[in-house]
Amino acid sequence: MPSPLTPDLILRNGNIATLNGAGRFVQALAAKGEHIVALGRNDEIDGLKGQGTEVHEPHGDRKSTRLNPSQVV
């Protein structure tokens, strides 16, 4: 049985702005429903992948998480 935090979606190989005020960018993120469950390097996030997790690769394109703190688990 998958963990309740097994992501539905992983974005990897990106340049993802966390918009946390520190100017931090990460390679990858994992999301479950409308919530981000993890941010980090590709190798860290890849370990969270479960059966049925969609993986998308923006290939270095800059992306913004555009979320408010209530969306982060």
C-alpha positions in Angstrom: 0.0 0.0 0.0 1.5 3.4 -1.0 2.3 6.0 1.7 -0.3 8.8 2.1 2.6 11.1 1.1 3.6 9.2 -2.1 3.5 12.0 -4.7 1.1 12.1 -7.6 3.6 14.3 -9.5 7.3 14.8 -9.6 9.0 17.7 -11.5 12.7 17.0 -11.9 15.7 18.5 -13.8 14.3 22.0 -13.3 15.2 25.3 -12.0 12.3 25.7 -9.6 11.9 28.9 -7.5 10.6 28.2 -4.1 9.5 31.8 -3.5 10.3 31.4 0.2 12.1 34.8 0.4 15.6 33.4 0.4 15.9 33.2 -3.4 16.2 29.5 -3.2 16.0 27.3 -6.3 15.7 23.5 -6.3 16.1 20.8 -9.0 12.9 18.9 -8.1 9.7 18.9 -6.3 7.1 16.3 -5.4 3.4 17.0 -5.1 0.4 15.1 -3.8 -2.9 16.6 -4.8 -2.6 20.4 -4.3 0.2 20.1 -1.8 4.0 20.1 -2.3 5.3 17.3 -0.1 9.1 17.7 -0.8 11.6 20.0 -2.5 15.2 19.1 -3.2 17.7 17.5 -5.5 16.7 15.0 -8.2 18.2 12.1 -6.3 16.3 13.1 -3.1 12.9 13.4 -4.8 13.3 10.4 -7.1 13.4 8.2 -4.0 9.8 9.3 -3.2 8.4 8.0 -6.6 5.7 5.4 -6.3 3.7 3.3 -8.7 1.5 5.8 -10.7 3.6 8.9 -9.9 3.8 11.1 -13.0 7.3 12.5 -13.7 7.8 15.6 -15.8 11.1 17.2 -16.7 11.1 20.9 -17.5 14.8 20.5 -18.5 16.2 23.5 -16.7 13.3 25.9 -17.6 12.6 28.2 -14.7 9.4 27.4 -12.8 7.8 29.0 -9.9 5.9 27.1 -7.2 3.4 30.0 -6.8 2.0 28.7 -3.6 1.1 29.9 -0.2 2.4 28.4 3.0 -0.8 26.4 3.6 -0.1 24.3 0.6 3.2 22.9 1.9 2.9 19.7 3.9 
